[in-house]
Amino acid sequence: RFAEFNFALDWFDALGADPVRGSQPALVIVEQDGSSTRRTFAELSARSSQVATWLRGQGVRRGDRMIIMLGNQIELWELMLAGIKLGVVMIPTTTLMGRRDLEDRVERGGAHWVAVGGANAHKFDDVPGAYRLIVVGGAGAEPAPAREALDYAGSAEAGADFVPDAPTKADETLLLYFTSGTTSRAKLVEHTHVSYPVGHLSTMYWIGLEPGDVHLNVASPGWAKHAWSNVFTPWIAEATVFIYNYERFDASALMDQMG
């Protein structure tokens, strides 16, 4: 059993530094219009260190709790890796949340920070709490948030030489997930720095992923399945995460992308 472990620093950065694996795509996001965003392991390793450095400069500290409310966009993976490096407790949240659910997540989640896309930042205008807002892709967003916010774009100016403040203990909290709350109030579920990053070795073997494979999973951000199969499991296997974004499900278009 690990006494200390940090998935982003100890595993992902090692893949980024590997002369063979580092140049392999770690993440490919294809949009409905045919445009795409691609990042190698080396690029995401460096970029996440830059984001972690920037977040630290804004006052984010180990143990702070951060709601991450983003769609399938490159910044989601940058923030996840950066948060792991910093020791942030992340609370992934679907963009479908309304005011009442957000109030609950801020209050019971004990949120210190909220990272949200510009199109949804206004949802926090009337959500009380002693948290700071980080707006991702907020330039020209309408309506603009009423709450004072940091612009994620500023992270591009930060240095990429990230040094952790301390070793990450294996039993430190990494993720807090709210269950779907289908039959009652959503419950809060805790995961540590090993329960997902190491626990999903079993998922890797179950799926059959191997180094160099490309893995497609259609789960939406904010749900635990998204972290299982769009973050940890493929990267444990040294495989590529593939995302196809669409406004409405189109089986034929999805199959074309898979081909």
C-alpha positions in Angstrom: 0.0 0.0 0.0 1.2 3.5 -0.9 2.1 5.8 2.0 2.5 8.7 -0.5 1.3 9.0 -4.1 0.4 11.8 -6.5 -1.0 10.6 -9.9 -0.1 13.7 -11.8 3.4 14.2 -10.4 4.5 10.6 -9.9 2.8 9.0 -12.9 1.5 11.5 -15.5 4.6 13.6 -15.5 6.8 10.5 -15.9 4.8 9.7 -19.1 5.3 13.2 -20.3 9.0 12.9 -19.8 9.3 9.5 -21.5 11.0 9.9 -24.9 8.5 7.6 -26.6 5.2 8.1 -24.7 5.7 11.8 -24.2 5.0 12.6 -27.9 1.9 10.4 -28.0 -1.5 12.1 -27.8 -2.9 12.0 -24.3 -6.1 13.8 -25.2 -8.0 14.3 -28.5 -11.2 16.4 -28.5 -13.1 16.5 -31.8 -16.0 19.0 -32.3 -19.1 18.6 -34.3 -17.8 21.0 -36.9 -14.7 18.9 -37.5 -12.2 21.0 -35.6 -10.1 19.3 -33.0 -7.8 19.9 -30.0 -4.9 17.6 -29.4 -2.4 17.4 -26.5 0.4 15.0 -26.0 1.5 13.7 -22.6 4.4 16.1 -22.6 2.2 19.1 -23.5 -0.4 18.3 -20.8 2.3 17.6 -18.3 3.9 21.1 -18.9 0.6 22.9 -19.2 -0.8 21.4 -15.9 2.3 22.5 -14.1 1.8 26.0 -15.4 -1.8 26.0 -14.3 -0.8 24.7 -10.9 1.8 27.5 -10.5 -0.8 30.1 -11.5 -3.4 28.7 -9.1 -0.9 28.8 -6.3 -0.2 32.4 -7.2 -3.9 33.2 -6.8 -3.9 31.7 -3.3 -5.0 28.1 -4.0 -3.6 25.8 -1.3 -3.4 22.1 -0.5 -6.7 20.9 0.9 -8.7 23.8 -0.6 -12.0 22.6 -2.1 -12.7 23.5 -5.7 -15.9 23.0 -7.7 -15.0 22.3 -11.4 -18.0 22.9 -13.6 -16.8 22.6 -17.2 -17.8 20.7 -20.3 -15.6 18.4 -22.3 -12.9 21.1 -23.0 -9.2 21.1 -22.7 -9.2 23.2 -19.6 -11.1 20.5 -17.7 -8.1 18.1 -18.0 -5.6 20.9 -17.3 -7.4 21.8 -14.1 -7.8 18.2 -13.0 -4.1 17.5 -13.4 -3.1 20.8 -11.8 -5.4 20.2 -8.9 -3.9 16.8 -8.3 -0.4 18.4 -8.3 -1.4 21.0 -5.8 -3.4 18.7 -3.5 -6.7 20.4 -4.2 -9.9 18.6 -3.3 -11.9 18.7 -6.5 -15.7 18.6 -6.7 -16.6 17.9 -10.4 -20.0 19.2 -11.2 -22.2 18.9 -14.3 -23.0 22.1 -16.2 -26.7 21.3 -15.9 -26.8 22.3 -12.3 -29.2 25.1 -11.3 -29.1 27.5 -8.3 -30.5 25.2 -5.7 -28.1 22.4 -6.5 -25.2 24.8 -6.7 -26.0 26.2 -3.3 -26.0 22.7 -1.9 -22.7 21.9 -3.4 -21.0 25.1 -2.2 -22.4 24.6 1.3 -22.0 20.9 1.9 -18.9 20.7 -0.3 -17.2 23.5 1.7 -16.1 25.1 -1.6 -13.3 27.6 -1.5 -13.0 28.0 -5.3 -15.3 27.5 -8.3 -13.9 27.0 -11.8 -16.7 27.5 -14.3 -17.1 28.1 -18.0 -18.0 31.7 -19.1 -21.4 30.7 -20.3 -22.4 29.3 -16.9 -20.6 31.8 -14.6 -23.7 33.9 -14.1 -25.3 30.9 -12.3 -23.3 31.7 -9.3 -24.5 35.3 -9.1 -27.0 34.5 -6.3 -25.2 31.5 -4.8 -23.9 32.6 -1.4 -20.6 31.4 0.1 -17.0 32.5 0.9 -15.6 31.2 -2.4 -13.7 32.8 -5.3 -14.8 32.4 -8.9 -12.4 31.4 -11.7 -14.0 31.9 -15.2 -12.7 29.7 -18.0 -13.2 31.1 -21.5 -15.1 34.1 -20.2 -14.0 36.7 -22.7 -17.2 38.2 -24.2 -19.4 35.8 -22.3 -23.0 36.9 -21.9 -24.3 37.5 -19.3 -21.1 38.3 -17.4 -20.9 37.1 -13.8 -21.9 39.6 -11.1 -19.4 38.2 -8.6 -15.8 39.3 -9.0 -13.8 36.6 -10.8 -10.3 35.6 -11.9 -9.7 35.0 -15.6 -8.3 31.6 -16.3 -6.6 33.0 -19.4 -4.0 34.6 -17.0 -2.6 31.1 -16.4 -0.8 31.3 -19.8 1.6 33.8 -18.3 2.7 31.6 -15.4 5.9 29.6 -15.2 5.8 25.9 -15.8 8.4 24.9 -13.1 6.1 23.6 -10.5 7.5 22.3 -7.2 5.0 20.7 -4.7 4.9 22.1 -1.2 5.0 18.6 0.3 4.7 14.9 -0.6 1.1 13.9 -1.2 -0.2 11.4 1.4 -2.0 8.5 -0.2 -5.0 8.9 2.1 -5.4 12.6 1.4 -8.8 13.5 -0.1 -8.6 14.1 -3.8 -12.2 14.0 -5.1 -15.7 14.7 -3.6 -18.6 13.5 -5.7 -22.2 14.2 -5.2 -24.4 11.2 -6.1 -27.2 11.7 -8.6 -29.8 12.0 -5.8 -32.4 10.1 -7.8 -34.5 9.0 -4.9 -33.3 11.4 -2.1 -30.9 14.2 -1.4 -27.5 13.7 -3.1 -24.9 12.1 -1.0 -21.3 13.2 -0.8 -18.7 10.5 -1.6 -15.0 10.9 -0.8 -12.1 9.5 -2.8 -8.4 9.7 -2.0 -5.2 10.0 -4.1 -5.2 6.2 -4.5 -8.8 5.1 -4.6 -9.3 6.3 -8.2 -5.8 6.6 -9.6 -4.8 3.2 -8.3 -8.1 1.5 -7.7 -9.0 1.7 -11.4 -6.2 -0.6 -12.4 -9.1 -3.1 -12.2 -11.1 -1.0 -14.7 -8.1 -1.0 -17.1 -7.9 -4.8 -17.1 -11.6 -5.1 -17.4 -11.7 -2.8 -20.4 -8.6 -4.3 -21.9 -6.7 -1.1 -22.5 -3.1 -1.3 -23.5 -0.4 1.3 -24.2 -1.0 3.3 -27.4 -4.7 2.4 -27.5 -7.4 5.1 -28.1 -10.3 5.0 -25.6 -13.8 6.6 -26.2 -16.2 7.1 -23.3 -19.4 9.1 -23.6 -20.0 10.0 -19.9 -20.5 13.7 -19.2 -18.2 15.7 -17.0 -19.4 16.0 -13.4 -20.2 12.3 -13.0 -17.8 9.8 -11.5 -17.8 7.7 -14.6 -16.2 10.6 -16.5 -13.2 10.5 -14.1 -12.9 6.7 -14.3 -12.8 6.4 -18.0 -11.8 9.9 -19.3 -9.0 10.6 -16.9 -7.5 7.8 -14.8 -8.1 4.5 -16.5 -6.8 5.4 -20.0 -3.8 7.3 -18.6 -3.0 4.4 -16.2 -2.8 2.3 -19.4 -0.7 4.9 -21.3 -3.6 5.2 -23.8 -5.3 8.2 -25.5 -8.5 9.8 -24.2 -10.8 10.5 -27.2 -13.8 12.8 -26.9 -16.4 13.7 -29.5 -18.5 16.7 -28.7 -22.0 17.0 -30.2 -25.1 19.0 -29.4 -27.4 16.0 -30.0 -26.5 12.4 -30.1 -25.9 11.2 -33.6 -24.9 7.5 -33.8 -23.7 7.6 -37.4 -21.5 10.7 -36.8 -20.1 9.0 -33.6 -19.3 5.8 -35.5 -17.6 7.9 -38.3 -15.3 9.4 -35.6 -14.6 6.0 -34.2 -13.5 4.8 -37.6 
